[in-house]
Amino acid sequence: MDFQVVVLAGGTSEKLSPLVSKDVPKALLPVANRPVLSYVLDLLEASDLKDIIVVVEGQEAARLVGAWATSAYLDRLLVEVVAVPEDIGTAGALRAISKRLTANDVLVISGDLVTDVLPGAVAATHRRNGAAVTALLCSVPVSGPSDAASSGGKDKAKKPTRLNIVGLDITRQFLLHIVSGTDVEKDVRVYKRKIRAVGEMEIRSDLMDAHLYAFKRTTLQHVLEEKDAYRSIRLEVLPYLVRNQLRSSPSGGEGTVIDETGDAAVPSNNHLQCLSQHRILAPSAFKKDLLSAGGTYRCCVYIASKNKYCHRLDSIQAYCDINRDVVGDASHLSGYSFSAQNNIIHPTSVLGSKTTIGPQCMLAEGSQLGDKCSVKRSVIGRHCRIGSNVKIVNSVVMNHVVIEDGCHIQGSVVCNNVQLQERAILKDCQVGAGYIVTAGSEYKAESLSKKVERF
């Protein structure tokens, strides 16, 4: 299969502060004690896609990612890590490496994607349809702790969010309309000429753009060159291609506002221009009439089945959600074998008297817990030192963390080399690397980090 693979691994995203740092770029953030980038690379390996360009924002972040990838995937994958300037966006990152792309088709995947959908399936669909672009669409993930009562109330319960609004043809093979970003909270405007052209369109809000795309190389390079101000694949490149696949359809007609709720679309006012004109085109006719005409782009989708897992690590909440899932309902993604108690306790770890590690927990090598500790639905990293009478619930504790006696941690993320002095309490907090939480202090819904000196 003549595909090149580009993984967009980001750099030090401000949205993930204080979890990311100059020492831990986004690609190396641990998910169930593995760098998040490893989930994408393992997935590509499973699809026999082994020649990979990993694009990282910033020279130092690229150096760290390159060193890790060389060590972890030696003799398994051919990984070339390329540094690009920071804050140029996903389209800018592709533009920066465009000359390296020579294959007929290019698979572009976000380095923060955690999924069990094989990229090879998307690539095969793309090639079969002869598409300009094929996008992976997945069910919208739920967000929030697995146990609402443990984190303080009903408002914390797991809930879906609206990430995209998409319009599909009747065969659900072709992407006819897409709305992303802040526009998803607005009414959807579908033009009459588009409805005339396609005959019938299904509007969906229960699917998300997973940031995994197969592009025809020449199309991708053309758009990146012609639209040199575009910064985002999701917000600009993909919508541009979707709009232009119908540009040879009849022109004119006023816009129609459609109020979109759930899977059905209904007119929101008295202009009864229906979404469907009740003219159903056969798939072959659809392709012939709209997508094979000169100058148009064929935009296709691969819709993952509902039982597939798909989530992006693009926020602190998503980081917590993914860690929860990978040691919980999606434990098959972790790469580990769980015990009969549905947890993982490394044989080199040490547990004190009357200390319990509950289901859906992970305790990495070399970590020690004192007496009468309780750990529930949490991940604890390597070589941590945890005192007695410590409670950890729905949290992620990274590597080399010191937690003294009597501390309580709930719904929080504690980064590398943090020290919690005795009786400290954290609830729904993020603690940056190297921070010291003083004895007896209590924090709720705060972000704690060391001040960075600027020269």
C-alpha positions, 0 to 999 in steps of 0.5 A: 500500500503506497502510503506515507504516514505523518503523525502530528505530535504537537509540542508543549500545548498551553491547554495541557499546562501544567502537565506538559513542560520542557522536559515532558512534551505532549507526545510523552505525557503518560497514559497508563504509564506509557507515552501517549504517542506510543498508542498511535505508533503501536496502532500503525505497526498493527496496520503494517504502516512502518515508515513514519514521519513524526512532526514535533513543534520545537527543537527540544521537544523533537529531541526528546521525542526522537530519543524516546522513539529511537529507543522504544521502536528500534528494529520495529518502525522507521520513525523520522522525527522532524522539528517544526516551529511552534504554534503554526497549527496542524496545516502549518506543520504539514506545510513545513514538511510538504516536500518530504511527501512523495507517495500517492497518498498520505495518512495524517494522524494526530499523535494524541489519538487513543483508539482501537480503530486500525488506520489501515481500515481508513486507508483501504476505504480511501483507496477503494473510493479513489477519494481526495480525503477520507476522514475517520469519524467516531462516536463522541466520547463521554467525559467525567469520572466513572463514579459520580458520587466519588467526585462530588455530585451529579454534575460530575457524571460522565456525559457526551459532548458535541464536537462536530456536526456532519452531513452524510449522504444516504450511503454514509460513505461521503462527507457533504457538510461539516461544522467544527469548533465554536460553530457547533453551538449555532444553527446549522446553515445548509444551502438549497443548492447543496440539497438540490445536488445531493437529494438527501442528507443525514445530519449527525451530531453524535460523531466526532472528527477523530483527526485521522485522515487519508489524503491524496497527496497532490490534493493536499499539497495543492490546498496547502500551497494555494491556501497558505494562510490555513492553519488548521486541518480540522477547521479549514482544510477539511471544510474547504475540500468538503465545500468544493466537492459540490462546486459544480452543482447548481448555483443560487438559492438562499440559505436555510437554517436547520435546527439540529438535535440528535440524529434528526434535522428539522426546519427551525422556522416557517421556511419549510425548505426540507432537508430532503427533497425525497429524491434518493440517489443510488450510490453509483449515481451519486459518485457519477453526478457529483464526485467524478466531475472535473475539478471536484474533490471526493470527500469520504468517511470511515465511520467506526462502529460504536463499540470502538474506543476513540478519544483525543488527549486535547485537554486536561479533562480528556487526559483524566478520561483516557487514563480512567478508560485505559485502566477501566472499560478500554483496558485492552488498549493498555498493552498490559495483562490485568490481574483477577482483581482487575488491576496491575501491581508491579512485582517490584512495588511494595505495599504496607499493612492493610493497604488496598489497591482497588479494581481499575488501578495501576501501580508501576515498578519500584513504588512503595506505599505505607500502611493503611493506604487506599487507592481507587480507580487511579494510576500511580507511576514509577518509583513513588514513595507514599506514606501511611494513611494516604487516600488516592481516588480517580487520580493520576500520579506520575513518576518519582512523586513523594506523598507523605502521611495522611494526604488525600488526593481526589480527581487530580493529576500529580506530575513528576517529582512533586512532593506532598507534605503530610496531611495535604489535600487535593481535589480536582487539581493539577500539580506541575512537575517539581512542585511542593505542596506544603503540610496541611494545605488544602486545594480545590480545583486549582492548577499548581506549578513552579514559577518559570523564571524568564531571562 
